[in-house]
Amino acid sequence: MRLKLAAVLLGLTMVGCAGRQVLPATNEHRVQAEASLRAAEGAGAGRVPEAAVHLEFARQQIADAERLWVEGEAEAAELRFMQAEADAELALALARAVPLERESRRTAAQAESLRRGLP
């Protein structure tokens, strides 16, 4: 009887552990967030107003995550690091896209002015 009970408890424990979502270590999220932040900074996100806003969000979220980690709020810290990574990646994308969009508009305007000048 005890053997069966032990087997059932072991089985339930294994099922419970298998169903639990395992989050990567906070350090991994921190490294990813900081790497994304450095990439955005390197791409000049600070010089593109649309990107600079998200770059600042990422910096603040990393600082908040570090504070949460020190306070023992590991889950909240992980989420904040993930938010920081997302904002840094958005800043990087905007740093690349916004200048291209501006150049595209200038080129379209030049083409339109040339078109108007032709008979």
Phi and psi restraints in degrees (range 20) as a CNS / XPLOR table:
assign (resid 1 and name C) (resid 2 and name N)
       (resid 2 and name CA) (resid 2 and name C) 1.0 -64.8 20.0 2
assign (resid 2 and name N) (resid 2 and name CA)
       (resid 2 and name C) (resid 3 and name N) 1.0 -36.7 20.0 2
assign (resid 2 and name C) (resid 3 and name N)
       (resid 3 and name CA) (resid 3 and name C) 1.0 -64.6 20.0 2
assign (resid 3 and name N) (resid 3 and name CA)
       (resid 3 and name C) (resid 4 and name N) 1.0 -41.9 20.0 2
assign (resid 3 and name C) (resid 4 and name N)
       (resid 4 and name CA) (resid 4 and name C) 1.0 -65.0 20.0 2
assign (resid 4 and name N) (resid 4 and name CA)
       (resid 4 and name C) (resid 5 and name N) 1.0 -42.6 20.0 2
assign (resid 4 and name C) (resid 5 and name N)
       (resid 5 and name CA) (resid 5 and name C) 1.0 -62.8 20.0 2
assign (resid 5 and name N) (resid 5 and name CA)
       (resid 5 and name C) (resid 6 and name N) 1.0 -42.9 20.0 2
assign (resid 5 and name C) (resid 6 and name N)
       (resid 6 and name CA) (resid 6 and name C) 1.0 -63.8 20.0 2
assign (resid 6 and name N) (resid 6 and name CA)
       (resid 6 and name C) (resid 7 and name N) 1.0 -41.0 20.0 2
assign (resid 6 and name C) (resid 7 and name N)
       (resid 7 and name CA) (resid 7 and name C) 1.0 -64.8 20.0 2
assign (resid 7 and name N) (resid 7 and name CA)
       (resid 7 and name C) (resid 8 and name N) 1.0 -41.4 20.0 2
assign (resid 7 and name C) (resid 8 and name N)
       (resid 8 and name CA) (resid 8 and name C) 1.0 -64.9 20.0 2
assign (resid 8 and name N) (resid 8 and name CA)
       (resid 8 and name C) (resid 9 and name N) 1.0 -44.8 20.0 2
assign (resid 8 and name C) (resid 9 and name N)
       (resid 9 and name CA) (resid 9 and name C) 1.0 -63.3 20.0 2
assign (resid 9 and name N) (resid 9 and name CA)
       (resid 9 and name C) (resid 10 and name N) 1.0 -40.6 20.0 2
assign (resid 9 and name C) (resid 10 and name N)
       (resid 10 and name CA) (resid 10 and name C) 1.0 -63.6 20.0 2
assign (resid 10 and name N) (resid 10 and name CA)
       (resid 10 and name C) (resid 11 and name N) 1.0 -42.7 20.0 2
assign (resid 10 and name C) (resid 11 and name N)
       (resid 11 and name CA) (resid 11 and name C) 1.0 -62.7 20.0 2
assign (resid 11 and name N) (resid 11 and name CA)
       (resid 11 and name C) (resid 12 and name N) 1.0 -44.0 20.0 2
assign (resid 11 and name C) (resid 12 and name N)
       (resid 12 and name CA) (resid 12 and name C) 1.0 -64.8 20.0 2
assign (resid 12 and name N) (resid 12 and name CA)
       (resid 12 and name C) (resid 13 and name N) 1.0 -37.8 20.0 2
assign (resid 12 and name C) (resid 13 and name N)
       (resid 13 and name CA) (resid 13 and name C) 1.0 -63.7 20.0 2
assign (resid 13 and name N) (resid 13 and name CA)
       (resid 13 and name C) (resid 14 and name N) 1.0 -42.7 20.0 2
assign (resid 13 and name C) (resid 14 and name N)
       (resid 14 and name CA) (resid 14 and name C) 1.0 -65.6 20.0 2
assign (resid 14 and name N) (resid 14 and name CA)
       (resid 14 and name C) (resid 15 and name N) 1.0 -40.9 20.0 2
assign (resid 14 and name C) (resid 15 and name N)
       (resid 15 and name CA) (resid 15 and name C) 1.0 -64.8 20.0 2
assign (resid 15 and name N) (resid 15 and name CA)
       (resid 15 and name C) (resid 16 and name N) 1.0 -42.2 20.0 2
assign (resid 15 and name C) (resid 16 and name N)
       (resid 16 and name CA) (resid 16 and name C) 1.0 -62.8 20.0 2
assign (resid 16 and name N) (resid 16 and name CA)
       (resid 16 and name C) (resid 17 and name N) 1.0 -41.1 20.0 2
assign (resid 16 and name C) (resid 17 and name N)
       (resid 17 and name CA) (resid 17 and name C) 1.0 -69.3 20.0 2
assign (resid 17 and name N) (resid 17 and name CA)
       (resid 17 and name C) (resid 18 and name N) 1.0 -37.3 20.0 2
assign (resid 17 and name C) (resid 18 and name N)
       (resid 18 and name CA) (resid 18 and name C) 1.0 -68.1 20.0 2
assign (resid 18 and name N) (resid 18 and name CA)
       (resid 18 and name C) (resid 19 and name N) 1.0 -31.0 20.0 2
assign (resid 18 and name C) (resid 19 and name N)
       (resid 19 and name CA) (resid 19 and name C) 1.0 -81.8 20.0 2
assign (resid 19 and name N) (resid 19 and name CA)
       (resid 19 and name C) (resid 20 and name N) 1.0 -13.5 20.0 2
assign (resid 19 and name C) (resid 20 and name N)
       (resid 20 and name CA) (resid 20 and name C) 1.0 -78.8 20.0 2
assign (resid 20 and name N) (resid 20 and name CA)
       (resid 20 and name C) (resid 21 and name N) 1.0 134.2 20.0 2
assign (resid 20 and name C) (resid 21 and name N)
       (resid 21 and name CA) (resid 21 and name C) 1.0 -75.9 20.0 2
assign (resid 21 and name N) (resid 21 and name CA)
       (resid 21 and name C) (resid 22 and name N) 1.0 128.4 20.0 2
assign (resid 21 and name C) (resid 22 and name N)
       (resid 22 and name CA) (resid 22 and name C) 1.0 -101.7 20.0 2
assign (resid 22 and name N) (resid 22 and name CA)
       (resid 22 and name C) (resid 23 and name N) 1.0 118.4 20.0 2
assign (resid 22 and name C) (resid 23 and name N)
       (resid 23 and name CA) (resid 23 and name C) 1.0 -90.5 20.0 2
assign (resid 23 and name N) (resid 23 and name CA)
       (resid 23 and name C) (resid 24 and name N) 1.0 143.0 20.0 2
assign (resid 23 and name C) (resid 24 and name N)
       (resid 24 and name CA) (resid 24 and name C) 1.0 -60.8 20.0 2
assign (resid 24 and name N) (resid 24 and name CA)
       (resid 24 and name C) (resid 25 and name N) 1.0 159.4 20.0 2
assign (resid 24 and name C) (resid 25 and name N)
       (resid 25 and name CA) (resid 25 and name C) 1.0 -60.3 20.0 2
assign (resid 25 and name N) (resid 25 and name CA)
       (resid 25 and name C) (resid 26 and name N) 1.0 145.1 20.0 2
assign (resid 25 and name C) (resid 26 and name N)
       (resid 26 and name CA) (resid 26 and name C) 1.0 -56.7 20.0 2
assign (resid 26 and name N) (resid 26 and name CA)
       (resid 26 and name C) (resid 27 and name N) 1.0 -34.9 20.0 2
assign (resid 26 and name C) (resid 27 and name N)
       (resid 27 and name CA) (resid 27 and name C) 1.0 -59.0 20.0 2
assign (resid 27 and name N) (resid 27 and name CA)
       (resid 27 and name C) (resid 28 and name N) 1.0 -37.8 20.0 2
assign (resid 27 and name C) (resid 28 and name N)
       (resid 28 and name CA) (resid 28 and name C) 1.0 -64.0 20.0 2
assign (resid 28 and name N) (resid 28 and name CA)
       (resid 28 and name C) (resid 29 and name N) 1.0 -44.0 20.0 2
assign (resid 28 and name C) (resid 29 and name N)
       (resid 29 and name CA) (resid 29 and name C) 1.0 -64.2 20.0 2
assign (resid 29 and name N) (resid 29 and name CA)
       (resid 29 and name C) (resid 30 and name N) 1.0 -37.7 20.0 2
assign (resid 29 and name C) (resid 30 and name N)
       (resid 30 and name CA) (resid 30 and name C) 1.0 -64.2 20.0 2
assign (resid 30 and name N) (resid 30 and name CA)
       (resid 30 and name C) (resid 31 and name N) 1.0 -45.8 20.0 2
assign (resid 30 and name C) (resid 31 and name N)
       (resid 31 and name CA) (resid 31 and name C) 1.0 -61.8 20.0 2
assign (resid 31 and name N) (resid 31 and name CA)
       (resid 31 and name C) (resid 32 and name N) 1.0 -43.3 20.0 2
assign (resid 31 and name C) (resid 32 and name N)
       (resid 32 and name CA) (resid 32 and name C) 1.0 -64.6 20.0 2
assign (resid 32 and name N) (resid 32 and name CA)
       (resid 32 and name C) (resid 33 and name N) 1.0 -42.7 20.0 2
assign (resid 32 and name C) (resid 33 and name N)
       (resid 33 and name CA) (resid 33 and name C) 1.0 -63.7 20.0 2
assign (resid 33 and name N) (resid 33 and name CA)
       (resid 33 and name C) (resid 34 and name N) 1.0 -45.2 20.0 2
assign (resid 33 and name C) (resid 34 and name N)
       (resid 34 and name CA) (resid 34 and name C) 1.0 -67.5 20.0 2
assign (resid 34 and name N) (resid 34 and name CA)
       (resid 34 and name C) (resid 35 and name N) 1.0 -36.2 20.0 2
assign (resid 34 and name C) (resid 35 and name N)
       (resid 35 and name CA) (resid 35 and name C) 1.0 -66.0 20.0 2
assign (resid 35 and name N) (resid 35 and name CA)
       (resid 35 and name C) (resid 36 and name N) 1.0 -41.6 20.0 2
assign (resid 35 and name C) (resid 36 and name N)
       (resid 36 and name CA) (resid 36 and name C) 1.0 -65.0 20.0 2
assign (resid 36 and name N) (resid 36 and name CA)
       (resid 36 and name C) (resid 37 and name N) 1.0 -38.8 20.0 2
assign (resid 36 and name C) (resid 37 and name N)
       (resid 37 and name CA) (resid 37 and name C) 1.0 -62.6 20.0 2
assign (resid 37 and name N) (resid 37 and name CA)
       (resid 37 and name C) (resid 38 and name N) 1.0 -46.5 20.0 2
assign (resid 37 and name C) (resid 38 and name N)
       (resid 38 and name CA) (resid 38 and name C) 1.0 -63.0 20.0 2
assign (resid 38 and name N) (resid 38 and name CA)
       (resid 38 and name C) (resid 39 and name N) 1.0 -38.7 20.0 2
assign (resid 38 and name C) (resid 39 and name N)
       (resid 39 and name CA) (resid 39 and name C) 1.0 -63.3 20.0 2
assign (resid 39 and name N) (resid 39 and name CA)
       (resid 39 and name C) (resid 40 and name N) 1.0 -42.9 20.0 2
assign (resid 39 and name C) (resid 40 and name N)
       (resid 40 and name CA) (resid 40 and name C) 1.0 -65.4 20.0 2
assign (resid 40 and name N) (resid 40 and name CA)
       (resid 40 and name C) (resid 41 and name N) 1.0 -42.5 20.0 2
assign (resid 40 and name C) (resid 41 and name N)
       (resid 41 and name CA) (resid 41 and name C) 1.0 -62.1 20.0 2
assign (resid 41 and name N) (resid 41 and name CA)
       (resid 41 and name C) (resid 42 and name N) 1.0 -41.7 20.0 2
assign (resid 41 and name C) (resid 42 and name N)
       (resid 42 and name CA) (resid 42 and name C) 1.0 -65.4 20.0 2
assign (resid 42 and name N) (resid 42 and name CA)
       (resid 42 and name C) (resid 43 and name N) 1.0 -28.3 20.0 2
assign (resid 42 and name C) (resid 43 and name N)
       (resid 43 and name CA) (resid 43 and name C) 1.0 -84.6 20.0 2
assign (resid 43 and name N) (resid 43 and name CA)
       (resid 43 and name C) (resid 44 and name N) 1.0 0.4 20.0 2
assign (resid 43 and name C) (resid 44 and name N)
       (resid 44 and name CA) (resid 44 and name C) 1.0 85.1 20.0 2
assign (resid 44 and name N) (resid 44 and name CA)
       (resid 44 and name C) (resid 45 and name N) 1.0 25.9 20.0 2
assign (resid 44 and name C) (resid 45 and name N)
       (resid 45 and name CA) (resid 45 and name C) 1.0 -59.7 20.0 2
assign (resid 45 and name N) (resid 45 and name CA)
       (resid 45 and name C) (resid 46 and name N) 1.0 -28.1 20.0 2
assign (resid 45 and name C) (resid 46 and name N)
       (resid 46 and name CA) (resid 46 and name C) 1.0 -68.0 20.0 2
assign (resid 46 and name N) (resid 46 and name CA)
       (resid 46 and name C) (resid 47 and name N) 1.0 -20.4 20.0 2
assign (resid 46 and name C) (resid 47 and name N)
       (resid 47 and name CA) (resid 47 and name C) 1.0 -94.1 20.0 2
assign (resid 47 and name N) (resid 47 and name CA)
       (resid 47 and name C) (resid 48 and name N) 1.0 -4.7 20.0 2
assign (resid 47 and name C) (resid 48 and name N)
       (resid 48 and name CA) (resid 48 and name C) 1.0 -110.9 20.0 2
assign (resid 48 and name N) (resid 48 and name CA)
       (resid 48 and name C) (resid 49 and name N) 1.0 110.6 20.0 2
assign (resid 48 and name C) (resid 49 and name N)
       (resid 49 and name CA) (resid 49 and name C) 1.0 -51.3 20.0 2
assign (resid 49 and name N) (resid 49 and name CA)
       (resid 49 and name C) (resid 50 and name N) 1.0 -41.7 20.0 2
assign (resid 49 and name C) (resid 50 and name N)
       (resid 50 and name CA) (resid 50 and name C) 1.0 -63.7 20.0 2
assign (resid 50 and name N) (resid 50 and name CA)
       (resid 50 and name C) (resid 51 and name N) 1.0 -35.7 20.0 2
assign (resid 50 and name C) (resid 51 and name N)
       (resid 51 and name CA) (resid 51 and name C) 1.0 -82.2 20.0 2
assign (resid 51 and name N) (resid 51 and name CA)
       (resid 51 and name C) (resid 52 and name N) 1.0 -34.0 20.0 2
assign (resid 51 and name C) (resid 52 and name N)
       (resid 52 and name CA) (resid 52 and name C) 1.0 -60.5 20.0 2
assign (resid 52 and name N) (resid 52 and name CA)
       (resid 52 and name C) (resid 53 and name N) 1.0 -34.3 20.0 2
assign (resid 52 and name C) (resid 53 and name N)
       (resid 53 and name CA) (resid 53 and name C) 1.0 -60.9 20.0 2
assign (resid 53 and name N) (resid 53 and name CA)
       (resid 53 and name C) (resid 54 and name N) 1.0 -46.8 20.0 2
assign (resid 53 and name C) (resid 54 and name N)
       (resid 54 and name CA) (resid 54 and name C) 1.0 -72.9 20.0 2
assign (resid 54 and name N) (resid 54 and name CA)
       (resid 54 and name C) (resid 55 and name N) 1.0 -29.5 20.0 2
assign (resid 54 and name C) (resid 55 and name N)
       (resid 55 and name CA) (resid 55 and name C) 1.0 -63.1 20.0 2
assign (resid 55 and name N) (resid 55 and name CA)
       (resid 55 and name C) (resid 56 and name N) 1.0 -42.9 20.0 2
assign (resid 55 and name C) (resid 56 and name N)
       (resid 56 and name CA) (resid 56 and name C) 1.0 -67.2 20.0 2
assign (resid 56 and name N) (resid 56 and name CA)
       (resid 56 and name C) (resid 57 and name N) 1.0 -39.6 20.0 2
assign (resid 56 and name C) (resid 57 and name N)
       (resid 57 and name CA) (resid 57 and name C) 1.0 -55.9 20.0 2
assign (resid 57 and name N) (resid 57 and name CA)
       (resid 57 and name C) (resid 58 and name N) 1.0 -46.4 20.0 2
assign (resid 57 and name C) (resid 58 and name N)
       (resid 58 and name CA) (resid 58 and name C) 1.0 -62.0 20.0 2
assign (resid 58 and name N) (resid 58 and name CA)
       (resid 58 and name C) (resid 59 and name N) 1.0 -43.6 20.0 2
assign (resid 58 and name C) (resid 59 and name N)
       (resid 59 and name CA) (resid 59 and name C) 1.0 -60.0 20.0 2
assign (resid 59 and name N) (resid 59 and name CA)
       (resid 59 and name C) (resid 60 and name N) 1.0 -45.4 20.0 2
assign (resid 59 and name C) (resid 60 and name N)
       (resid 60 and name CA) (resid 60 and name C) 1.0 -65.4 20.0 2
assign (resid 60 and name N) (resid 60 and name CA)
       (resid 60 and name C) (resid 61 and name N) 1.0 -39.9 20.0 2
assign (resid 60 and name C) (resid 61 and name N)
       (resid 61 and name CA) (resid 61 and name C) 1.0 -67.3 20.0 2
assign (resid 61 and name N) (resid 61 and name CA)
       (resid 61 and name C) (resid 62 and name N) 1.0 -35.3 20.0 2
assign (resid 61 and name C) (resid 62 and name N)
       (resid 62 and name CA) (resid 62 and name C) 1.0 -64.9 20.0 2
assign (resid 62 and name N) (resid 62 and name CA)
       (resid 62 and name C) (resid 63 and name N) 1.0 -44.0 20.0 2
assign (resid 62 and name C) (resid 63 and name N)
       (resid 63 and name CA) (resid 63 and name C) 1.0 -62.0 20.0 2
assign (resid 63 and name N) (resid 63 and name CA)
       (resid 63 and name C) (resid 64 and name N) 1.0 -42.6 20.0 2
assign (resid 63 and name C) (resid 64 and name N)
       (resid 64 and name CA) (resid 64 and name C) 1.0 -63.2 20.0 2
assign (resid 64 and name N) (resid 64 and name CA)
       (resid 64 and name C) (resid 65 and name N) 1.0 -41.5 20.0 2
assign (resid 64 and name C) (resid 65 and name N)
       (resid 65 and name CA) (resid 65 and name C) 1.0 -63.4 20.0 2
assign (resid 65 and name N) (resid 65 and name CA)
       (resid 65 and name C) (resid 66 and name N) 1.0 -41.4 20.0 2
assign (resid 65 and name C) (resid 66 and name N)
       (resid 66 and name CA) (resid 66 and name C) 1.0 -62.9 20.0 2
assign (resid 66 and name N) (resid 66 and name CA)
       (resid 66 and name C) (resid 67 and name N) 1.0 -40.8 20.0 2
assign (resid 66 and name C) (resid 67 and name N)
       (resid 67 and name CA) (resid 67 and name C) 1.0 -63.7 20.0 2
assign (resid 67 and name N) (resid 67 and name CA)
       (resid 67 and name C) (resid 68 and name N) 1.0 -44.8 20.0 2
assign (resid 67 and name C) (resid 68 and name N)
       (resid 68 and name CA) (resid 68 and name C) 1.0 -61.5 20.0 2
assign (resid 68 and name N) (resid 68 and name CA)
       (resid 68 and name C) (resid 69 and name N) 1.0 -39.6 20.0 2
assign (resid 68 and name C) (resid 69 and name N)
       (resid 69 and name CA) (resid 69 and name C) 1.0 -62.0 20.0 2
assign (resid 69 and name N) (resid 69 and name CA)
       (resid 69 and name C) (resid 70 and name N) 1.0 -44.1 20.0 2
assign (resid 69 and name C) (resid 70 and name N)
       (resid 70 and name CA) (resid 70 and name C) 1.0 -63.7 20.0 2
assign (resid 70 and name N) (resid 70 and name CA)
       (resid 70 and name C) (resid 71 and name N) 1.0 -35.6 20.0 2
assign (resid 70 and name C) (resid 71 and name N)
       (resid 71 and name CA) (resid 71 and name C) 1.0 -78.1 20.0 2
assign (resid 71 and name N) (resid 71 and name CA)
       (resid 71 and name C) (resid 72 and name N) 1.0 -0.5 20.0 2
assign (resid 71 and name C) (resid 72 and name N)
       (resid 72 and name CA) (resid 72 and name C) 1.0 87.2 20.0 2
assign (resid 72 and name N) (resid 72 and name CA)
       (resid 72 and name C) (resid 73 and name N) 1.0 11.2 20.0 2
assign (resid 72 and name C) (resid 73 and name N)
       (resid 73 and name CA) (resid 73 and name C) 1.0 -95.6 20.0 2
assign (resid 73 and name N) (resid 73 and name CA)
       (resid 73 and name C) (resid 74 and name N) 1.0 69.5 20.0 2
assign (resid 73 and name C) (resid 74 and name N)
       (resid 74 and name CA) (resid 74 and name C) 1.0 -61.9 20.0 2
assign (resid 74 and name N) (resid 74 and name CA)
       (resid 74 and name C) (resid 75 and name N) 1.0 -43.6 20.0 2
assign (resid 74 and name C) (resid 75 and name N)
       (resid 75 and name CA) (resid 75 and name C) 1.0 -64.3 20.0 2
assign (resid 75 and name N) (resid 75 and name CA)
       (resid 75 and name C) (resid 76 and name N) 1.0 -44.9 20.0 2
assign (resid 75 and name C) (resid 76 and name N)
       (resid 76 and name CA) (resid 76 and name C) 1.0 -64.2 20.0 2
assign (resid 76 and name N) (resid 76 and name CA)
       (resid 76 and name C) (resid 77 and name N) 1.0 -37.5 20.0 2
assign (resid 76 and name C) (resid 77 and name N)
       (resid 77 and name CA) (resid 77 and name C) 1.0 -64.2 20.0 2
assign (resid 77 and name N) (resid 77 and name CA)
       (resid 77 and name C) (resid 78 and name N) 1.0 -42.9 20.0 2
assign (resid 77 and name C) (resid 78 and name N)
       (resid 78 and name CA) (resid 78 and name C) 1.0 -60.1 20.0 2
assign (resid 78 and name N) (resid 78 and name CA)
       (resid 78 and name C) (resid 79 and name N) 1.0 -44.5 20.0 2
assign (resid 78 and name C) (resid 79 and name N)
       (resid 79 and name CA) (resid 79 and name C) 1.0 -62.5 20.0 2
assign (resid 79 and name N) (resid 79 and name CA)
       (resid 79 and name C) (resid 80 and name N) 1.0 -40.5 20.0 2
assign (resid 79 and name C) (resid 80 and name N)
       (resid 80 and name CA) (resid 80 and name C) 1.0 -66.7 20.0 2
assign (resid 80 and name N) (resid 80 and name CA)
       (resid 80 and name C) (resid 81 and name N) 1.0 -39.4 20.0 2
assign (resid 80 and name C) (resid 81 and name N)
       (resid 81 and name CA) (resid 81 and name C) 1.0 -63.0 20.0 2
assign (resid 81 and name N) (resid 81 and name CA)
       (resid 81 and name C) (resid 82 and name N) 1.0 -39.5 20.0 2
assign (resid 81 and name C) (resid 82 and name N)
       (resid 82 and name CA) (resid 82 and name C) 1.0 -66.5 20.0 2
assign (resid 82 and name N) (resid 82 and name CA)
       (resid 82 and name C) (resid 83 and name N) 1.0 -38.7 20.0 2
assign (resid 82 and name C) (resid 83 and name N)
       (resid 83 and name CA) (resid 83 and name C) 1.0 -63.9 20.0 2
assign (resid 83 and name N) (resid 83 and name CA)
       (resid 83 and name C) (resid 84 and name N) 1.0 -41.3 20.0 2
assign (resid 83 and name C) (resid 84 and name N)
       (resid 84 and name CA) (resid 84 and name C) 1.0 -62.4 20.0 2
assign (resid 84 and name N) (resid 84 and name CA)
       (resid 84 and name C) (resid 85 and name N) 1.0 -42.5 20.0 2
assign (resid 84 and name C) (resid 85 and name N)
       (resid 85 and name CA) (resid 85 and name C) 1.0 -61.5 20.0 2
assign (resid 85 and name N) (resid 85 and name CA)
       (resid 85 and name C) (resid 86 and name N) 1.0 -43.4 20.0 2
assign (resid 85 and name C) (resid 86 and name N)
       (resid 86 and name CA) (resid 86 and name C) 1.0 -63.6 20.0 2
assign (resid 86 and name N) (resid 86 and name CA)
       (resid 86 and name C) (resid 87 and name N) 1.0 -43.4 20.0 2
assign (resid 86 and name C) (resid 87 and name N)
       (resid 87 and name CA) (resid 87 and name C) 1.0 -66.3 20.0 2
assign (resid 87 and name N) (resid 87 and name CA)
       (resid 87 and name C) (resid 88 and name N) 1.0 -38.7 20.0 2
assign (resid 87 and name C) (resid 88 and name N)
       (resid 88 and name CA) (resid 88 and name C) 1.0 -65.5 20.0 2
assign (resid 88 and name N) (resid 88 and name CA)
       (resid 88 and name C) (resid 89 and name N) 1.0 -39.8 20.0 2
assign (resid 88 and name C) (resid 89 and name N)
       (resid 89 and name CA) (resid 89 and name C) 1.0 -66.6 20.0 2
assign (resid 89 and name N) (resid 89 and name CA)
       (resid 89 and name C) (resid 90 and name N) 1.0 -37.6 20.0 2
assign (resid 89 and name C) (resid 90 and name N)
       (resid 90 and name CA) (resid 90 and name C) 1.0 -64.7 20.0 2
assign (resid 90 and name N) (resid 90 and name CA)
       (resid 90 and name C) (resid 91 and name N) 1.0 -42.1 20.0 2
assign (resid 90 and name C) (resid 91 and name N)
       (resid 91 and name CA) (resid 91 and name C) 1.0 -60.0 20.0 2
assign (resid 91 and name N) (resid 91 and name CA)
       (resid 91 and name C) (resid 92 and name N) 1.0 -41.8 20.0 2
assign (resid 91 and name C) (resid 92 and name N)
       (resid 92 and name CA) (resid 92 and name C) 1.0 -62.5 20.0 2
assign (resid 92 and name N) (resid 92 and name CA)
       (resid 92 and name C) (resid 93 and name N) 1.0 -46.0 20.0 2
assign (resid 92 and name C) (resid 93 and name N)
       (resid 93 and name CA) (resid 93 and name C) 1.0 -62.5 20.0 2
assign (resid 93 and name N) (resid 93 and name CA)
       (resid 93 and name C) (resid 94 and name N) 1.0 -42.9 20.0 2
assign (resid 93 and name C) (resid 94 and name N)
       (resid 94 and name CA) (resid 94 and name C) 1.0 -67.4 20.0 2
assign (resid 94 and name N) (resid 94 and name CA)
       (resid 94 and name C) (resid 95 and name N) 1.0 -36.9 20.0 2
assign (resid 94 and name C) (resid 95 and name N)
       (resid 95 and name CA) (resid 95 and name C) 1.0 -62.0 20.0 2
assign (resid 95 and name N) (resid 95 and name CA)
       (resid 95 and name C) (resid 96 and name N) 1.0 -30.9 20.0 2
assign (resid 95 and name C) (resid 96 and name N)
       (resid 96 and name CA) (resid 96 and name C) 1.0 -85.7 20.0 2
assign (resid 96 and name N) (resid 96 and name CA)
       (resid 96 and name C) (resid 97 and name N) 1.0 -39.9 20.0 2
assign (resid 96 and name C) (resid 97 and name N)
       (resid 97 and name CA) (resid 97 and name C) 1.0 -81.0 20.0 2
assign (resid 97 and name N) (resid 97 and name CA)
       (resid 97 and name C) (resid 98 and name N) 1.0 -41.2 20.0 2
assign (resid 97 and name C) (resid 98 and name N)
       (resid 98 and name CA) (resid 98 and name C) 1.0 -61.3 20.0 2
assign (resid 98 and name N) (resid 98 and name CA)
       (resid 98 and name C) (resid 99 and name N) 1.0 -47.6 20.0 2
assign (resid 98 and name C) (resid 99 and name N)
       (resid 99 and name CA) (resid 99 and name C) 1.0 -62.2 20.0 2
assign (resid 99 and name N) (resid 99 and name CA)
       (resid 99 and name C) (resid 100 and name N) 1.0 -35.9 20.0 2
assign (resid 99 and name C) (resid 100 and name N)
       (resid 100 and name CA) (resid 100 and name C) 1.0 -65.4 20.0 2
assign (resid 100 and name N) (resid 100 and name CA)
       (resid 100 and name C) (resid 101 and name N) 1.0 -39.6 20.0 2
assign (resid 100 and name C) (resid 101 and name N)
       (resid 101 and name CA) (resid 101 and name C) 1.0 -64.4 20.0 2
assign (resid 101 and name N) (resid 101 and name CA)
       (resid 101 and name C) (resid 102 and name N) 1.0 -43.1 20.0 2
assign (resid 101 and name C) (resid 102 and name N)
       (resid 102 and name CA) (resid 102 and name C) 1.0 -61.8 20.0 2
assign (resid 102 and name N) (resid 102 and name CA)
       (resid 102 and name C) (resid 103 and name N) 1.0 -44.0 20.0 2
assign (resid 102 and name C) (resid 103 and name N)
       (resid 103 and name CA) (resid 103 and name C) 1.0 -63.7 20.0 2
assign (resid 103 and name N) (resid 103 and name CA)
       (resid 103 and name C) (resid 104 and name N) 1.0 -39.4 20.0 2
assign (resid 103 and name C) (resid 104 and name N)
       (resid 104 and name CA) (resid 104 and name C) 1.0 -61.9 20.0 2
assign (resid 104 and name N) (resid 104 and name CA)
       (resid 104 and name C) (resid 105 and name N) 1.0 -42.9 20.0 2
assign (resid 104 and name C) (resid 105 and name N)
       (resid 105 and name CA) (resid 105 and name C) 1.0 -64.7 20.0 2
assign (resid 105 and name N) (resid 105 and name CA)
       (resid 105 and name C) (resid 106 and name N) 1.0 -41.1 20.0 2
assign (resid 105 and name C) (resid 106 and name N)
       (resid 106 and name CA) (resid 106 and name C) 1.0 -62.4 20.0 2
assign (resid 106 and name N) (resid 106 and name CA)
       (resid 106 and name C) (resid 107 and name N) 1.0 -44.1 20.0 2
assign (resid 106 and name C) (resid 107 and name N)
       (resid 107 and name CA) (resid 107 and name C) 1.0 -64.0 20.0 2
assign (resid 107 and name N) (resid 107 and name CA)
       (resid 107 and name C) (resid 108 and name N) 1.0 -41.4 20.0 2
assign (resid 107 and name C) (resid 108 and name N)
       (resid 108 and name CA) (resid 108 and name C) 1.0 -63.8 20.0 2
assign (resid 108 and name N) (resid 108 and name CA)
       (resid 108 and name C) (resid 109 and name N) 1.0 -39.9 20.0 2
assign (resid 108 and name C) (resid 109 and name N)
       (resid 109 and name CA) (resid 109 and name C) 1.0 -65.9 20.0 2
assign (resid 109 and name N) (resid 109 and name CA)
       (resid 109 and name C) (resid 110 and name N) 1.0 -40.7 20.0 2
assign (resid 109 and name C) (resid 110 and name N)
       (resid 110 and name CA) (resid 110 and name C) 1.0 -64.0 20.0 2
assign (resid 110 and name N) (resid 110 and name CA)
       (resid 110 and name C) (resid 111 and name N) 1.0 -43.0 20.0 2
assign (resid 110 and name C) (resid 111 and name N)
       (resid 111 and name CA) (resid 111 and name C) 1.0 -62.7 20.0 2
assign (resid 111 and name N) (resid 111 and name CA)
       (resid 111 and name C) (resid 112 and name N) 1.0 -40.5 20.0 2
assign (resid 111 and name C) (resid 112 and name N)
       (resid 112 and name CA) (resid 112 and name C) 1.0 -65.4 20.0 2
assign (resid 112 and name N) (resid 112 and name CA)
       (resid 112 and name C) (resid 113 and name N) 1.0 -40.6 20.0 2
assign (resid 112 and name C) (resid 113 and name N)
       (resid 113 and name CA) (resid 113 and name C) 1.0 -68.6 20.0 2
assign (resid 113 and name N) (resid 113 and name CA)
       (resid 113 and name C) (resid 114 and name N) 1.0 -36.9 20.0 2
assign (resid 113 and name C) (resid 114 and name N)
       (resid 114 and name CA) (resid 114 and name C) 1.0 -65.2 20.0 2
assign (resid 114 and name N) (resid 114 and name CA)
       (resid 114 and name C) (resid 115 and name N) 1.0 -40.3 20.0 2
assign (resid 114 and name C) (resid 115 and name N)
       (resid 115 and name CA) (resid 115 and name C) 1.0 -62.5 20.0 2
assign (resid 115 and name N) (resid 115 and name CA)
       (resid 115 and name C) (resid 116 and name N) 1.0 -41.3 20.0 2
assign (resid 115 and name C) (resid 116 and name N)
       (resid 116 and name CA) (resid 116 and name C) 1.0 -67.6 20.0 2
assign (resid 116 and name N) (resid 116 and name CA)
       (resid 116 and name C) (resid 117 and name N) 1.0 -30.7 20.0 2
assign (resid 116 and name C) (resid 117 and name N)
       (resid 117 and name CA) (resid 117 and name C) 1.0 -76.2 20.0 2
assign (resid 117 and name N) (resid 117 and name CA)
       (resid 117 and name C) (resid 118 and name N) 1.0 -18.0 20.0 2
assign (resid 117 and name C) (resid 118 and name N)
       (resid 118 and name CA) (resid 118 and name C) 1.0 -84.6 20.0 2
assign (resid 118 and name N) (resid 118 and name CA)
       (resid 118 and name C) (resid 119 and name N) 1.0 144.1 20.0 2
